[in-house]
Amino acid sequence: MHETRIHRVVTALLAGAIVGGSPLTFAQTVSPKPPTAAEWSAIAKLPDFTGVWELTFGGGRGARGAGAVPQGPQLTAPAAAKRKQLQSEAREDNPTANCLPPGMPGIMGQPYPMEFLMTPGLVTIVIEAYTQVRHIYTDGRPLPADPDLKFHGSSIGRWEGDTLAVETIGFSPLTEIAANVPHGDKMRIVERFRLTDPATMSIETTVTDPDVLTAPYTTTRTLKRHRTWTISEYVCQENNRNFVDQNGKAGVNLNQGTPAKRDER
């Protein structure tokens, strides 16, 4: 959280204590109103994204047409040097190896199902990989001027006909644009979700970052709907064999067994 945001939160808590009120009461006053029947009815008029979807890998990711070869991000000279350095280090400290999620945009490219839920003013994506949840607000609110830095950022969406256009900012420094490509402070992601048929969804993702990219980086993914599927439990830490010692050195425990056996050590 930014220092300015921390200051605001502390100030609000102190103010509540001074007047004898509860900080929880302050938080509740900014809660959105319950959706109306008309707002629920409006959901039925939108494209039906609800249900469980799975990414397909039969081509098209990053492609600009049939037979096109996917292109990686075009990097500035400092970013290219940084990627080369990280590649040479073999990335033993890769956060995902220690059960941290990849964050945006990588979380949307995981080979695990994801479930879309549509409610008034909000599209929620429940991602099986790493048990992650994304919230895309479609209630007309603006992007935050001073966003908390989060793995998935802060996402605001709007409907453009049959397309959900989503803009996301404010990312954790632990996330990357692509493998070994850390992002800068100004990274912005625009996604366009659209049904190409009742069982197929297309997601075009464009990443801009003036500190890292010399041109926008666009990829296109295709998802297939599975109407009888449900999201499974994903507990990375339960069988994780990676560790970081007291000196910050990453390693792998090849003798690690079940959680019960780990407790016996």
Summary of the structure (lengths in Angstrom):
residues: 265
radius of gyration: 21.1
end to end distance: 36.9
largest distance: 66.9
contacts: 680
relative contact order: 0.16
helix: 23%
strand: 31%
